Amino acid sequence: MRAMVQISYGSPEVIVMQEVAKPSPESDEILIRVQAAKVGPSDCAFRKGNPFMIKLLYGLSKPKYAVGGTELAGVVEEVGKDVQHFKPGDRVLGMSVKNFGAFADYKCLPEKSPLVVIPDNLTYEEAVGVCDGGATALTFLRDKAKLRKGQKVLIYGASGAVGIYAVQLAKHYGAEVTGVCSGANESMVRNAGADFVIDYTHEDFTKADKAYDVIFDAVGKRSFPACKHVLTARGIYLTTEPQLSTLLQMMRTSLFKGKRAVVATAGLMQNKANLSFLMELASKGSLNAVIDRRYPLESLPDAHKYVETERKKGNVIIQF
Ligand SMILES: NC(=O)c1ccc[n+]([C@@H]2O[C@H](COP(=O)([O-])OP(=O)(O)OC[C@H]3O[C@@H](n4cnc5c(N)ncnc54)[C@H](OP(=O)(O)O)[C@@H]3O)[C@@H](O)[C@H]2O)c1
């Protein structure tokens, strides 16, 4: 089978297409013929081995798992003898959090992984798109912020994958949503449901009078200290980028009842229930996939280059 193999840490060119052996499912696994995957900033970080923590966890000189990619959608080709809930032909969405491997024609996943059947009215690309960003936004807004109807939420970086699904999910939970993006993406963010849109190239929301119950920095560009005075008295600041300073602020603010800083490794907190919930919302049209660009598998290095511009809107999809 084809696989995009990462031969070392480095620039996008370290990823090369190779022929590798097709995997066979263990007794508790299903074999998926991959139809769509996604590329995001975390894939670029793993490819570069930066931050250094990645090398500590996944190999100092070269990556332990040579084929990257976490979110994937495809068709079940074979199931292990103990698998109960999937059968060949099922269209599935899954996350390979432990050992990656989505950028290959086939991937085996344990049945108990975050893995669900895709509703008939969604494409593979839509399913993987909604999962990329949607799962993270769900964990931050529903589980960490405990977002409630009528609350005022500001989504910073509202045009990225996490941000655009955060806007839609916040509306789903009945919040009043302000999206922050550049002017070029204003109509996209408004179409996703934002009540207000702020162009950060012209206006700094931290200098305005309006206060928010929740500020979700989906792109990790604004700090808790900068946002603090535009939070309500019990307001929560959340960020996808866990800097050491924010972790310390999180520990300190958790001791008091006032304004709080929260970070989370949402990618490691996913499960079947979250994916089912996202698929249900998408199937009903309450969550719409926002796909910016598509690249064929062999052009994965080009997809990495585009993601690294930090200008992508919603998802970048890999086609098989
Ligand atoms: N903690 C976790 O578990 C977790 C999980 C998933 C992702 N993440 C992290 O979350 C971050 C966002 O991921 P993503 O996939 O949503 O990113 P992304 O789609 O690559 O973000 C691109 C978007 O960022 C916006 N942007 C760039 N610079 C900006 C700035 N200075 N101010 C405001 N917006 C800016 C761009 O909008 P404009 O062109 O309009 O500026 C663009 O639409 C990444 O750092 C990723 O590693 C963390």
The ligand as a Gaussian input file, in Angstrom:
#p B3LYP/6-31G(d) Opt

LIG

0 1
 N       -4.964000      21.822000      22.771000
 C       -5.399000      20.940000      21.893000
 O       -5.816000      19.841000      22.235000
 C       -5.418000      21.290000      20.429000
 C       -6.176000      20.527000      19.535000
 C       -6.220000      20.942000      18.210000
 C       -5.496000      22.057000      17.796000
 N       -4.716000      22.709000      18.689000
 C       -3.961000      23.902000      18.308000
 O       -4.926000      24.899000      18.034000
 C       -4.387000      25.833000      17.143000
 C       -5.393000      26.119000      16.056000
 O       -5.550000      25.007000      15.214000
 P       -6.354000      25.196000      13.860000
 O       -6.298000      23.913000      13.111000
 O       -7.659000      25.829000      14.138000
 O       -5.409000      26.292000      13.159000
 P       -5.497000      26.833000      11.699000
 O       -6.760000      26.384000      11.058000
 O       -4.237000      26.485000      10.993000
 O       -5.526000      28.420000      11.932000
 C       -5.472000      29.207000      10.821000
 C       -6.286000      30.440000      11.084000
 O       -5.602000      31.187000      12.093000
 C       -5.926000      32.534000      11.899000
 N       -4.875000      33.385000      12.423000
 C       -3.567000      33.346000      12.129000
 N       -2.906000      34.291000      12.827000
 C       -3.840000      34.946000      13.570000
 C       -3.793000      36.016000      14.502000
 N       -2.640000      36.614000      14.829000
 N       -4.931000      36.400000      15.082000
 C       -6.104000      35.792000      14.784000
 N       -6.217000      34.788000      13.913000
 C       -5.091000      34.360000      13.313000
 C       -6.054000      32.697000      10.394000
 O       -7.087000      33.631000      10.186000
 P       -6.847000      35.007000       9.411000
 O       -6.270000      34.609000       8.067000
 O       -8.194000      35.601000       9.367000
 O       -5.836000      35.739000      10.246000
 C       -6.430000      31.311000       9.875000
 O       -7.753000      31.237000       9.418000
 C       -3.077000      25.250000      16.647000
 O       -2.016000      25.870000      17.322000
 C       -3.180000      23.786000      17.027000
 O       -1.907000      23.199000      17.232000
 C       -4.660000      22.358000      19.996000

